[in-house]
Amino acid sequence: MTITRLSAFLLMATSLGSTAGAAESIETLLARTPHKLLCEGYANNNWELFIMNADGAKLRNLTNTADSHEVYPQASPDGSMIAFLSDVGTGRTTVRSLWVMDVNGENRRKIADYARQPFWSPDSKTIAYLPQEFKKFNEIDYSTKGMVFHDLETGKDRPHPNSGKIHHLYNPGFSPDGKWIVATVHSGMGLGHGNLLIEADGERIVNLKMRGCRPTFSPSGKFLAWGPGDHEIKVGEVDWSGDLPVIGKTRLQIFHKKDKIYHVDWCPNEQFLTLSQGKPGKGNPAKPGTYEAASEIVGVHADGWNIVAVAIGDGGKVDLQDPPSDRVLQLTSEGRSFKESEWIPVKE
């Protein structure tokens, strides 16, 4: 192989979604992926957390609780623990709490009551979360005010330096270097609805001026995935050369003209994305008991929703109404409100 051809090969292999092994099926590639997947789902009139292999095999109920509802699983970056939300009670008296457990489902312990949207620091030593704005329960996931960092070693909480100005966020997550928190704000912070960066240990708040919601950095920080609308997922390049990260060229677009697609998450090796797919719900989620509304919201019934994997490959466009068999694999099939997919890193 000449130097020119070797350089081209190395560039291709290190770009988004290497094409190495492209002749193999997505089922084969996922079956060989050691990382596991989590999601929330509904079984026997109860919300539970489910775990599965990367190809959807060996799906099993990880929590199996009859007296509480578990939703919104978040795996620690080192793959050792899972943070999640637990609902106890009924109607407006329901209490949503933040818990953590070992990755095998054992050693459960409560972190805080009236807590939402947990997310891990890159070193897996801190769980950040958003305090609930009001004690009366509401299904809507952006009813939050402030931000708290919980140190797992000491058990102590500390507020974000700019906590007093943070409210109505959802889907927060750290950048891989731990310096920034990316999130969506809904009807607050002077932005209406939009995506922003929050300095993790400072006071800067940056409007990303991006349409949509639920942004998430790739494990390397080279890319950002988010939903520009209810029926679309995009992946953009991230430029870290300046003082602030800048979202640049779109590398991948996933879309479905009829179904909603939400909750995008990155495989640790950045070769796959997973997302939730299903029909839009009906009703008003602000009214207690209307659990068929806003089907993408945590803990809201979403019959027919499943987890789907998409191979990133060379990017481009992927139409989920006519999914290419070499790029798309539906991982769950029973449609039991399977949402909020989350990868568990496993050392390769």
N, C-alpha and C positions, 0 to 999 in steps of 0.2 A: 504494500500500500504506500503510495507516495505521501510526502509531507502534506501537500495540499489536500488530498483526499482524507488523510488522517485528521487534519484540523477540522474539516467539514464534518466528519463523523463525530468527533468529540463535541463540537458545537451543537449538533443535533441531539446527541445523547444527554446533554446537560440542559437543554431547553425545556420549556413547559411540556410535560407529558411526553417523555422520550418514546420514539416509535420502535425501540428495540423490542423484539418479540411480537410485532404487530400481526404476524401471521397466526398467532394463537388466539383462541376465542376469549371473550371477556370472562366467560365462566371459568376457563382454565386459569387466567391471570388472577382472578379474584380468589379462586380456590387455593392458589399458591401464596396468597398474601397472608402473613401471619397475624395481622392486626384484627381485632374483634370490633363489633358494632353494637351500640346500644340504641334503644329508642323507647318512647312511651307507647303504650297501647291499652286497650280496654278488654278485660276478660272477666267473665262471671260477675258482671255488674260492678267492676272495680278497676281503677286505673293502676297499672303495674309498669315496671320497667322490664324490658326484654333484652336479652343478649343473643347474639348470633355470630357465626363465622362471617368473613368478609363476603362470601358468595351467597349468604342467606341461609346456609345449612345450619342445622342444629339450633334452631330458634327455641329459646326456653324462657320461662318466666323467672326472673332473677329475684323478685321481691316477695311474691306470694303472701300478701297481707290482706286480711278481710276488714280490718278496722281503720285503714287509712288509704289514701289515694296517692301514689307516687308518680310524679311527672318531671319533665325537664332534666334528664340526666346529663351530667357534665363530667367527663373523665379528666383526671389530672394528667398533665403532660408527661409524667414519668410512668403512667399506666398503672399506678398502684392503688388509686382511690377513685371513688365516684361521689360527686356532690349531686344532690337532687332536692326537689321540693316535695313535701308531704302535706296533704290536706286532711284535716280531721274536723268533723262536724258537718252540718248541713246548712244550706242557704246562706244568709248574710252572717251567720255566726261561725261559719267555717274559718279555721285558722290555718293559714299556709305557713309552713316552717321550712327552714333550711337544715338539711341533714347531710352527713357524710358517712360513707361506709367503705370497707375494703372492696377491691375489685371483684371478689368472689361473693359479695353480698353480705359478708359477716361484719361484726364489730360496728354496728350502726350507732351513731351518736348525733344528738341534736346540737346545732350551732346557734340558731336564733329563730324566734317566732316572728310572724308578720314580715317575712323576707321573700324576696323574689329575685329571679335572674342571676343565679350564681355564676361566677367565672373564675378560673384559676390563674395565678401568677405563673410565669414561665418556669420557675424553679419548683413548683408544686408545694410550696411552703405556706402560701396564703390563699384563702378563698375570699374573693370580693363578692359583695351582693348589694342589692338595692332594697332599702327598707320600704315597706308598703306605706303608701301615703295615708290611708285611712284604715282603721281596724276592722270596719265592716267590710266583709269579703265582696270582691267583685272579680268576675272571670277575666276581665281585661288585663293584659299582662304589663301595660305601661303605666299603671297607677302607682308610681313610685316617687319617692322624694329623698334625695341624698344618695350617698355611696359609702359603704363601710368595708374596711379591710380586716379580715379575721386571721390572726396568726395561729396556725395549727399547733405549733410547739408550745407557745405560752398560753394559748386560749384567750388572748386579749384582743379587743376590737379597737380600731382607730378610724376616725372619719377621714375621707378624702380631703386634702387641703382646701378644695373648693366646693366641699359638699353642700354648703348652703345655697349654691347657685345651680345645683344639679337636680333636675326633676323630670319626670315623665319619660325616662329612658327605657329601652328594652334591647335585648340581644347584645349586651356589652361583651367585649373580649379584648385581651391584651395583644399588643404587637409582640412578636417573638423576642424582641430585646427588652420588653417590659417597660418601655418609656412612654407608650401611648395606649390609650383605651379607645377602641372604635365602637360606636354604638349608633342607634337610631333614637331620635327624640320625636315625640308625638305631642303636638299642641303645647309646646313649652320652650323655655330658654331663649325666647325671641326668634326662634327659627320655624315655628309652625310644625311642619313635618319634614324631617331631613336626616341626613347622616353627618356625623361629626367625629372629630378626634378630641379627646380629653387628655391633657398631660397627666400622666399617672402620679407624679410627685410634684405637681406644680399647679398653676392656676390658668394656663392657656386652654382655651376652647376654640377649635377651628372648624368652621363650616366647610364640609367637603364639597358642597354644592352639587351633590349627586342625587338624582331622582331615585326613589325606592327605599328599601329598608334591609335590615338584618345583614350588615356587612361583616365579613370574617376574613382575617388574614390567613394566608397559607402558612404552613409550619416554618418555611424558610423566610417568610416575609416578602418574597418576590412578587406575590400576586394577592389580589383581593377579590373575593367572590361576594356578590350581593344580588338582591332581587329588585330590578328596576320597576317591576309591577307584579301583579298577582300571577301572571302567566309566563314569567321570564326569569332566568338566572344569567348573570354575566360574570365573566372573569376578566379583570383588568390588570395590567402590569403596574408595579409600584416602583417609583423612582425615589430612592433614599439619599440621593446625592446632595440635596439641600438641607436647610434647617428643618423643613417639614416634609413628610412623605407626600408624594404627588401621585394620584391615580392617572395612568396614561392609557395607552392603546388597549382596546378590547381584544382579548385573545380567544375567548370562547363565549358562545351564546347558546343557551338551552331554552327552548320555548314550547308551549302547548297552548293552542288557541282557545281550548274549552276548559280544561282542568286547571286548577290552581297548582302551582309548584312553589314550595317554600322550604325553609330550614336547611339550607345548603351547608355541607360540612366537608372538610378536606381529609382524605386518607393521609396518614403520616408521611407516606412516600410521594405524595402529590401526583400520583398516577390516576386517581379516581376522585370524583365527587359523589356524595350521596345527597338525596333530597327527598322531601315528602311530596306525594302527588295525589290529588283527589278532586272531587266535585266541590263547588262552592256551597256553603251552608246558607240557611235562611234564618230570619229572625233578628232580634236585637240583643247583642251580647251584654248590653248594659243593664238589662232586666234580669234579675235572678231567676234561674230555672230554664232560660232559653238556651239549652245546651247544644242545639243544632246550628247556632249562628256562628259566623266568623270561624269557619272550620279549621283555620290555621292556628288559632290561639291555643296555648297550652291548656290541657285538661278539658277542652271542648270536644264533644262528640263529633267525629268525622268519619261516618260510615263509608267504607270503600277506599279509604286512604291507605296507601302503602309506601314503602321505602324503595327507592330506585337508585341504582348506581349508574354513573356515566363515566366511561373512560375518557380522559382528557385528550389523549393522543396528540394530534397536531393542532388542536383547537378548532376553529371554524364554527359552524352552526350545527346544532342537533335538534331535530324536530321530534318531540316525544309523541306526537300523533302518528308519526310514521317512523318509529325508532329504528335506526340501523342496528342490526343484530350484533355487529362487531363492536358497538359502542355503548349499548344500553342493556341493562339486566334488571328486571324487577326482583327485588330480594325477598319481599313478603307477598303473600297472595290472599290472605283471609280478609284484608281490609278492616281490621279491628282498630280503627283510629291510630294506625301506626304513624307516628310523627316524631319530629325532633331527633333525627339520627345523630349519633355522636360516636366518633372513632376512639377506640381504646388502643393506644400505642403498645406494641409488644416489641421488645428488643430482638432485632433480626440477627 
